[in-house]
Amino acid sequence: MSALIEIIIFSAAAAGALAGGVGVVASAQPVRSALSLLLVLGSLAVMYLLLAAPFVATLQVIIYAGAIVVLFLFVIMLLHARSGEERPSKLRGQRVAAFVLSAAFYAAILAVLRTVRSAPVSTIGSEFGSAQFVGGALFTTYVLPFELASMVLIVGIIAAVVIGRPFVR
Amino acid sequence: MSVPIPYYLALSALLFTMGVVGVLVRRNALVIFMSIELMLNSVNLTFVAFARQFGTVEGQVTVFFVMVIAAVEVVVGLSIIIAIFRTRDTMDIDDVDLLRG
């Protein structure tokens, strides 16, 4: 891939991710927030492809865009969320303080990024990031965490069923 | 790699900051939840970028586990939000203050 095309794709994906991020935070209606989240997730999937991680990009589309955002939309439809005008916060000056502290936080991260000299980018083979490459590590070195993750999934399913049962006094 | 890794890291930091702003400013429980997802995703981008920089698989494996935990977290969190909505008929987090005393 030529350098110019990669820069163009990165810029487009970054613009999409940032626009989506603003949409998630600033949208008045939760539905628009959910669709903005979808834009962020798609843009990040493109970035994963640029970073030689096609398997992670596939997972991103299937799990996040396919399952999680649909679940969000489902709940929004289910509760047909009281949208629109949020009441002002009970805490005085919370909004201003939130923006100032967040800006300081971002400035701190950028300061670190500017001072730290980054290591050279290593050369990788063509199979880097493929399903076989990641799956090989998952089923050999990280097989125990992998099995534990399945148990966490089971616990999550049971928890959702228990919480979702009809409320009994 | 014509786009340097620090660019990805700066973008990831900006997305994370947006998620922080969303959690701090918004009152709707669903939107706060989506902001948390935004933060999780920005950290995933950092992991993948570092995996590319060092040429190791561990970053991508970590992203896999983050996605699993995020899926479980969404399921449990949304069911809690639905339970709160059924009992208190609100999604505004300022209305849920039973522990305030």
Boltz contact constraints between the chains, C-beta under 6 A:
constraints:
  - contact:
      token1: [A, 3]
      token2: [B, 2]
      max_distance: 6.0
  - contact:
      token1: [A, 6]
      token2: [B, 2]
      max_distance: 6.0
  - contact:
      token1: [A, 7]
      token2: [B, 2]
      max_distance: 6.0
  - contact:
      token1: [A, 7]
      token2: [B, 3]
      max_distance: 6.0
  - contact:
      token1: [A, 10]
      token2: [B, 3]
      max_distance: 6.0
  - contact:
      token1: [A, 14]
      token2: [B, 11]
      max_distance: 6.0
  - contact:
      token1: [A, 21]
      token2: [B, 15]
      max_distance: 6.0
  - contact:
      token1: [A, 21]
      token2: [B, 18]
      max_distance: 6.0
  - contact:
      token1: [A, 21]
      token2: [B, 38]
      max_distance: 6.0
  - contact:
      token1: [A, 24]
      token2: [B, 34]
      max_distance: 6.0
  - contact:
      token1: [A, 24]
      token2: [B, 38]
      max_distance: 6.0
  - contact:
      token1: [A, 25]
      token2: [B, 18]
      max_distance: 6.0
  - contact:
      token1: [A, 25]
      token2: [B, 21]
      max_distance: 6.0
  - contact:
      token1: [A, 25]
      token2: [B, 22]
      max_distance: 6.0
  - contact:
      token1: [A, 30]
      token2: [B, 30]
      max_distance: 6.0
  - contact:
      token1: [A, 30]
      token2: [B, 31]
      max_distance: 6.0
  - contact:
      token1: [A, 33]
      token2: [B, 31]
      max_distance: 6.0
  - contact:
      token1: [A, 33]
      token2: [B, 34]
      max_distance: 6.0
  - contact:
      token1: [A, 37]
      token2: [B, 34]
      max_distance: 6.0
  - contact:
      token1: [A, 44]
      token2: [B, 41]
      max_distance: 6.0
  - contact:
      token1: [A, 44]
      token2: [B, 45]
      max_distance: 6.0
  - contact:
      token1: [A, 48]
      token2: [B, 48]
      max_distance: 6.0
  - contact:
      token1: [A, 51]
      token2: [B, 48]
      max_distance: 6.0
  - contact:
      token1: [A, 51]
      token2: [B, 49]
      max_distance: 6.0
  - contact:
      token1: [A, 51]
      token2: [B, 52]
      max_distance: 6.0
  - contact:
      token1: [A, 52]
      token2: [B, 52]
      max_distance: 6.0
  - contact:
      token1: [A, 53]
      token2: [B, 48]
      max_distance: 6.0
  - contact:
      token1: [A, 53]
      token2: [B, 60]
      max_distance: 6.0
  - contact:
      token1: [A, 56]
      token2: [B, 48]
      max_distance: 6.0
  - contact:
      token1: [A, 56]
      token2: [B, 60]
      max_distance: 6.0
  - contact:
      token1: [A, 56]
      token2: [B, 63]
      max_distance: 6.0
  - contact:
      token1: [A, 59]
      token2: [B, 67]
      max_distance: 6.0
  - contact:
      token1: [A, 63]
      token2: [B, 67]
      max_distance: 6.0
  - contact:
      token1: [A, 68]
      token2: [B, 74]
      max_distance: 6.0
  - contact:
      token1: [A, 71]
      token2: [B, 74]
      max_distance: 6.0
  - contact:
      token1: [A, 75]
      token2: [B, 78]
      max_distance: 6.0
  - contact:
      token1: [A, 79]
      token2: [B, 85]
      max_distance: 6.0
  - contact:
      token1: [A, 86]
      token2: [B, 27]
      max_distance: 6.0
  - contact:
      token1: [A, 90]
      token2: [B, 94]
      max_distance: 6.0
  - contact:
      token1: [A, 95]
      token2: [B, 25]
      max_distance: 6.0
  - contact:
      token1: [A, 98]
      token2: [B, 24]
      max_distance: 6.0
  - contact:
      token1: [A, 98]
      token2: [B, 25]
      max_distance: 6.0
  - contact:
      token1: [A, 102]
      token2: [B, 17]
      max_distance: 6.0
  - contact:
      token1: [A, 102]
      token2: [B, 20]
      max_distance: 6.0
  - contact:
      token1: [A, 102]
      token2: [B, 21]
      max_distance: 6.0
  - contact:
      token1: [A, 105]
      token2: [B, 17]
      max_distance: 6.0
  - contact:
      token1: [A, 106]
      token2: [B, 13]
      max_distance: 6.0
  - contact:
      token1: [A, 106]
      token2: [B, 17]
      max_distance: 6.0
  - contact:
      token1: [A, 109]
      token2: [B, 13]
      max_distance: 6.0
  - contact:
      token1: [A, 113]
      token2: [B, 6]
      max_distance: 6.0
  - contact:
      token1: [A, 113]
      token2: [B, 9]
      max_distance: 6.0
  - contact:
      token1: [A, 113]
      token2: [B, 10]
      max_distance: 6.0
  - contact:
      token1: [A, 118]
      token2: [B, 5]
      max_distance: 6.0
  - contact:
      token1: [A, 118]
      token2: [B, 6]
      max_distance: 6.0
  - contact:
      token1: [A, 121]
      token2: [B, 1]
      max_distance: 6.0
  - contact:
      token1: [A, 121]
      token2: [B, 53]
      max_distance: 6.0
  - contact:
      token1: [A, 122]
      token2: [B, 54]
      max_distance: 6.0
  - contact:
      token1: [A, 122]
      token2: [B, 55]
      max_distance: 6.0
  - contact:
      token1: [A, 124]
      token2: [B, 55]
      max_distance: 6.0
  - contact:
      token1: [A, 134]
      token2: [B, 60]
      max_distance: 6.0
  - contact:
      token1: [A, 137]
      token2: [B, 57]
      max_distance: 6.0
  - contact:
      token1: [A, 137]
      token2: [B, 61]
      max_distance: 6.0
  - contact:
      token1: [A, 142]
      token2: [B, 61]
      max_distance: 6.0
  - contact:
      token1: [A, 149]
      token2: [B, 65]
      max_distance: 6.0
  - contact:
      token1: [A, 149]
      token2: [B, 68]
      max_distance: 6.0
  - contact:
      token1: [A, 152]
      token2: [B, 72]
      max_distance: 6.0
  - contact:
      token1: [A, 153]
      token2: [B, 72]
      max_distance: 6.0
  - contact:
      token1: [A, 156]
      token2: [B, 72]
      max_distance: 6.0
  - contact:
      token1: [A, 156]
      token2: [B, 75]
      max_distance: 6.0
  - contact:
      token1: [A, 156]
      token2: [B, 76]
      max_distance: 6.0
  - contact:
      token1: [A, 159]
      token2: [B, 76]
      max_distance: 6.0
  - contact:
      token1: [A, 160]
      token2: [B, 75]
      max_distance: 6.0
  - contact:
      token1: [A, 160]
      token2: [B, 79]
      max_distance: 6.0
  - contact:
      token1: [A, 163]
      token2: [B, 79]
      max_distance: 6.0
  - contact:
      token1: [A, 163]
      token2: [B, 83]
      max_distance: 6.0
  - contact:
      token1: [A, 164]
      token2: [B, 79]
      max_distance: 6.0
